Amino acid sequence: MKEPGDTLRFSTDNTCPYGLSSSKGATPLKAQGCRDLIKRMLPLLRRFKAGFVSRAAGAALAALAAFACAGQAQAASDAEVIRGFNLTVFGAEYAPYGYQSNYVRKFSGTVRFHVENMSRRNKTREVQNFIQSLNRSIRGLRAQLVATPGQANFQVYIVDRSDYVRTVREKVYGSPTASTPGKCLVRSKFTRGGIKRSDAVIVADEGEALFDRCKAEEILQGLGPLNEDHSLSQSMFNDRTKHTQFTRFDQLILNMLYDPRIQNGASKESVQKLLPAVLRDARRRLR
């Protein structure tokens, strides 16, 4: 078992397997790429506006910023997206006893979300808005908000950092000694028939960037892509990136996963011939 703070994506293939994901959050999370570049360029741009930098130099700065931002938005190739799908949907970064469950895991019916705010900062509406947006951004997913925990198969807890460990142990695991890795966490229970339940814990009092990151990453991973890989620069499913929004790359992965042609329990090998057509349709829907 990794020490708290590591990122875990694990599953076991027995009668009651689990998947767990946590966000390391070792450094404050900020919006990535062109936003940071423009922030660093602001002093020079102000000098240009004040007449201290030549028109040619100002135009060059603007062109550089535009080029950098265009690079951030550059579409991933089909091969990159399919590789991302295979890396996040199958297996796990860490698996007890070294056994990986290399099969598709997703909700087969309506995902019934209940959001419980336990934080001094009430972020319920923001989480609910994100959940409701998933019906528009993921074809094949049916997400619904429910009024009570008993109706839910996906429970989201919004907490302050001081309550994080207690909430994970009491609400998610029901064990006073359970490991509580990371800055935020999602745990999924599944069989070959699909995910039966997910529970996410999101911290609300350590800045908007961490809250936005955890809100998106943990809810999305609780829907099925429980693995992560440090090579996926355009994905939230990589704790070395600083994305705080549902990226287009990850939208493609989730739309592929919830395509009816990709079925629960399917092996990695059995879906490879389907993926090019599934991705092509996902791209068409996301235009």
N, C-alpha and C positions, 0 to 999 in steps of 0.2 A: 504494500500500500504506500502510495506516495505521501509525502508530508503535506500538511495544509499549506495552500498557496500554489501547489502545482495544478496543472490543468488535467483533468481526468475525463476520458471518454471510455467507459468500459461496459461490457455486457458479458453474461454467462448464458450458456445454452442448457438450462435445466428447466424444471417445471415452473419456476417463478423467476426468470431472469430480470436483471435490472440494467439500465444504462444511466450513467451519471455524467454530467458535464459541469464544469465550473470555470469561471473567468478569473484569471490570475490577477489582472489589474495591478501589476507591480508598480506602474507609473501612472500618473493622471492621464486619462484618455482624452485626446483632443481630435477634432476633425482633421482629416489627413490631407496631404498633398498640396494642391494649389492654394487652399486657404492659408496654410502656413507660409507658403512662399510669398503670397501677396502681403501678408502681415509683415514679413521681414522687409518687403520692398516699400512699405508705406512711407518711411522717412524720405527715401529718394523721390517718390512720387510727389510728396508735398513740396520738396525743394524744386521739382520741375514746375509745379503749379505756381510757386512763388517767383519763378524766373531765374533760379540759381543753377538749373541744369538745362543744357541745350535742348532744342526741340528734337534733334536727331537722337540724343541720348534718351529722352523721354519716350520717343516712339519705339526705341529698341527695348526699353523696359516693358512697355505695354505688350509688345510682341512676345517677349520672353514669358510673361505671365500667361498670355493666351495659349502659347505652345505647351506650357506645363499643365495647364488645366485641361487642354485637349488630350494630353497623354493620360491623365487620370481617368478620363471618360472613355478611353479607347476600348472598343468591344473586344472581349476575349474570343479566341478562335473556338471552333467546335471541339477540337482536340483538347483544349484547355478546360472547357466546361465539362466535357465527359470525364476527364481525369479528376476534376473537382468533385463530380458526382460520385465516382467510385471511391475516392478517398474519404468522403464525409458520410456516405450512406452505409458503407460496409465496414465491418470490423470496428476497432476502437483503439485509441492510443494506449490504453492500459486495460488488460483483461485478467481477472483473477485466474490463477492456475495456468496462465498462458493460453487459454482457449478463447478464440475469437468466434463470434457469431456472425458469419459472413452471409447474412441474408437480409432482405428488405424488411424494414420495420417502420410502419406508419399507422395512423389511426384509420380504421376501415369505415367508420361511421362519423356522425356529427361529433365534433370536438366541443364539449360543453365546458366553458371556462367560468370559473368563479374567482373573483379578485377580492382579496381581503387586505385592507390597509391597516397596518399596525404601526405605521410611522407617524411621527409628529407632523410631517409634511404630507398632506393627503394627495397622493399621486394616482388615485383610483381612475379618474377620468382619462388621464394620459394613457394608462395601460389599457383601459377599455377601448379607447379610440384606436390604438395600435391593433388590438385583437380584431376589432370590426373591420379594419382595413384589409386584413388578410383574405377576406372573402373576395375582394377585388383583385388582389395581387397574386393569389395562388388558385389557379383553376383546379377544380376537383376537391378542394378543401371546403368543408362546411363547418364554420366556426360560429358558435352561439354563446352569448352571455346568459348565465343562469343566476337565480336569486339566492340560492343556498349552497353550501359546500356538499351537501348530500346529493345534489343533482349533478355535480361536476365530475368529469373525468380528467380535467386539467385544472389544478388549483394553483393560483399565483398569490404569493405572500409578498407584500411590500413592507419592508422593515427598516429601522435604523440600524447602524452598524452594531450598536451595543446589544441588540436583540438577535443578531444574525445566528450566532452559534446555538443559542437556546431554541430558536425557531427551527433550524435544520434538524436538531436532535429530537425535539418534541413533536413537531408537526410533520416532518418529512420521513424520519427514520423510526421514531418511537423508541429511541435508545439514548440513554444519558451519556454514553461513551462513544457515539458514532463520530467518525471523522467528519470535519467540516471544512473542506478545502475551498480556497479561492475567495474572491470578492463577492461572488454571487453564484447561484447553482441551480441546476435542474436535474431531477431524477426521473427516469422513465422505467416502467415495468412493462415487459412485453413477452410474447411468445411468437411462434411462427405465424400465428393468426393475426398479429399486429400489436400495436401499443395499446395496453389496457388502461394505463393511467400515467400522467406526468404531474410532478410538483415542482414549481419554480420558486426560488427565493431571491428577491431583487432588493438591493440596498438603495435607499432614496436620499440619504443625508450626507453623501460624500461628493456632491457636485453633479451638475446636469449631464456632463459627458459620461461619467460612469453609469449614472442611472439610465441614460438613453442606450448605452452599449448593452448593459445587462438586460434591460427590457426587451430589446430586439433579439439578442443572441440566445438567451436562455429560453424564451418562448419559441423561437424558431427551431432550436435544437430539440426541444421537447416534442416537436412534431415528427422527428425521425432522423435527421442527419446528426447523429450523436458523436461522430468522430471529428477530429480536427487535424490539420496538417500545416506546418509552418511555411510550406512553399506556396500557399494559396494567398497571394498578395491582395487579390480583389475580394476576398471573402471575410466575413465576420468569424467564420469557423477556423480561426487562426489567432491565437492570443497575442501574437506579435504585431498584428495590425491594429489600427486605431479607428476603424470604421465605427460610427455610432448610428448609422442608418442601415436599413435593409437594402443591401447593394443589388444592382442588376444581376451580378454574377450569382448571388445567392437566390435571387428570385427565379433564375433559370433552374437552379438545382431543385428548389422546392416545387416548381411547376412540373419538372420531370418526375420527381418522386410521387406526386399526387396524380399523375396521368394514370388512367385506368389500366393501361397496358403494363404498368409496373406494379406487380402484385406482391402482397405480403408473403414472406417466406421464400421468395424467389432468390436463387443464388446469384452471385456476382457474374458467374460465367453465363448463366441462362439469359441475362438481360442485355448482354453486350450488343447483339444484333439489332435490338430494338432501339437503342439509345440514339443513333443518328436521326431517325424519324421522329422520336419523341422530342428531341432537342429542337429540331426544325419547327415543329408545331408550337413548342414553347416560345421560341423567338417570334413567331408570327403573332402570337397572342399578346406579347409584351411590347409590340411596336408602338 
